[in-house]
Amino acid sequence: MENSTAAPTSSQSANASEGINQSEKQFALIVYILQAVSILIGITSIVGVIMNHVKSGSLTDPVIKSHNSWQIRTFWWMLLWSVLCMIATTVTFGIGAILFLVPLVWYIYRVVKGLMRLNAGQAI
């Protein structure tokens, strides 16, 4: 009797990534790149989230849809935590600036995890 919960082999992973709509996968990759670049140039994440919202209604691939919503949530949560850190920094006369490291590390984690899952052809 076979175990149906066994980890997928590399050939199964390759087949899964072949089934993904490649133009939509490329779109998700571009947004992840924009998010990564935004660590140095913040405006690119705004461009990425606008692209996500514009494209969200026309995406057909369920894997890419999951990445799209992941990217949108990543942007909006990062914006919220950044505003809260700015308020904390203002209230504590600059001492709260160290708090910016927490959402930054979280943001990097989300972008890297998303890129790895997208590359593997997996939903997130």
Secondary structure by P-SEA (a helix, b strand, c coil): cccccccccaaaaaaaaaacaaaaaaaaaaaaaaaaacccccaaaaaaaaaaaaaccccccaaaaaaaaaaaaaaaaaaaaaaaaaaaaaaaccccccaaaaaaaaaaaaaaaaaaaaaacccc
